[in-house]
Amino acid sequence: MGSTTPATREGATAQRGDRGRGAVVAALMLSMALAALDATIVSTAVPQIVADLGGFSVFSWLFSGYLLAVTVTLPVYGKLSDTFGRKPVLVAGAAVFLLGSLLCAGAWDMGALIAFRVVQGLGGGALQGTVQTLAADLYPLKERPRIQARLSTVWAVSAVAGPGLGGVLAGYAGWRWIFLVNLPIGAVALWLIVRHLHEPARERVARVRVDWAGALAVFACGGVLLTALVQGGVAWPWLSAPSLALAGTGLALAGAVLWVERRAAEPIIPGWVWRRRTIAAVNLALGALGLLMVAPAVFLPTYAQSVLGLGPAAAGLVLCVWTLTWSASAALSQHVYRRIGFRDTALLGIGLGALILFAFPFLPYPGSWWQPMLLMLLLGGALGLFQLPLIIGVQSTVGWSERGTTTASVLFCRQTGQTVGASVFGAVANGVLAARLGGAGDLESVTRALAAGTAPETTRRAIAAAVHAVYLGAAGAAALAFVVLLVVAPRRFPVRPE
């Protein structure tokens, strides 16, 4: 590409023709599929893994350890990609992810498998953040919805297909193939990136200053606080010594992060991420999105099986339909935001989403399968109008040198919102169940009783009430996102000229 326009020098990723760009897009889609699959693919193989390795009491860390590592590394990789370029960060992250996959396949006990899942997550953080950033680098604003919609579709399909694929591999090939299957897919993605991704040369800096102290502080603080949220109320009571110790340590580390970052020449989490209205508003709004997504993703399958009496496959179908309308509305959202702007399109989407979530508790008991499915179809369409315009819009307000940090910031907030939501809504559901059942049981124990056919009708009604309460909380999170965008975000995003 011979152009040397300012936009090209600033950072639009140069490719050797459309063929090269297509190969890079294929690599990004493969990388996104790997990151999405590994968040869910292990779930259906837990019985086989526990039977082989033991460690039933700690198996939940197979998921938590991976997600924690992904979440806390997102801001670190975002800053590194702005400093050294997208290609080295993506290649290094993919290599770490594949190393973690190989180690997981050879794990000898549950402790080793959990540790190697954390290694996977350390690479997965680079895949998630850098893939989204490169998508913005590759395409100008008017073409960006196309690639982002593709990535959203890959993420949604992979996340939904993960449990089914994991069950097939565990049942017919052995659970270790869940991790070994990553190797050929990842190798193809790596080869395409190395061969076809060519970033423009940038002005060399005599000495690159990397805020390693800030990176370590962010990693430690995020790990401790997210561990407290993930394990609180599950492994130990909220007001127990472990919870209080983790919370106190996390707050102390948060103070350390602020102290280190204020003194760093090139901080991992720069202050401008929160001083700029547009980025701050999108961060908060997508944090609320992560929070509200927990309601359908975690609690709807339980509702479908325990209240509606559906089997696991049918319950999964009730949930997965929202990925269809989410992807479709995301792809079509460009026709809306080009007319009314990024903020107003997102307001339309989240406003509709709040109404749909609020309608869920009014479904009849026990109801029919098509009723929650219809709401999920509508919810997916609403959230597609909400999320994608915000991501594209906020990426378009910054230049190449800030895009990685900005993208990682919004993804970090969304991931953190999901972690907080799982903890908060789990506590809400258990509280409602305790009140309805006279203080006996939690969601997990009563669901097992229902599966065994030993639970009375009052238990089914209690589960319905618990899930309804969670959906009301999700509607509140959607309303919070609406208010944040209305009050904090500028009506017209300050898009940079290309």
HELIX and SHEET records of a PDB file:
HELIX    1   1 PRO A    6  GLU A   10  1                                   5    
HELIX    2   2 GLY A   17  THR A   40  1                                  24    
HELIX    3   3 SER A   43  ALA A   45  5                                   3    
HELIX    4   4 VAL A   46  LEU A   53  1                                   8    
HELIX    5   5 PHE A   56  VAL A   58  5                                   3    
HELIX    6   6 TRP A   61  PHE A   84  1                                  24    
HELIX    7   7 ARG A   86  ALA A  105  1                                  20    
HELIX    8   8 MET A  110  LEU A  138  1                                  29    
HELIX    9   9 LEU A  141  GLU A  143  5                                   3    
HELIX   10  10 ARG A  144  TYR A  172  1                                  29    
HELIX   11  11 TRP A  177  LEU A  180  1                                   4    
HELIX   12  12 ASN A  182  HIS A  196  1                                  15    
HELIX   13  13 TRP A  212  GLN A  231  1                                  20    
HELIX   14  14 ALA A  241  ARG A  263  1                                  23    
HELIX   15  15 TRP A  272  ARG A  275  1                                   4    
HELIX   16  16 ARG A  277  VAL A  294  1                                  18    
HELIX   17  17 ALA A  295  PHE A  299  3                                   5    
HELIX   18  18 LEU A  300  SER A  306  1                                   7    
HELIX   19  19 PRO A  312  ILE A  340  1                                  29    
HELIX   20  20 PHE A  342  ALA A  359  1                                  18    
HELIX   21  21 PHE A  360  PHE A  362  5                                   3    
HELIX   22  22 TRP A  370  GLN A  395  1                                  26    
HELIX   23  23 TRP A  400  ARG A  436  1                                  37    
HELIX   24  24 LEU A  443  ALA A  451  1                                   9    
HELIX   25  25 GLU A  457  VAL A  487  1                                  31    
END                                                                             
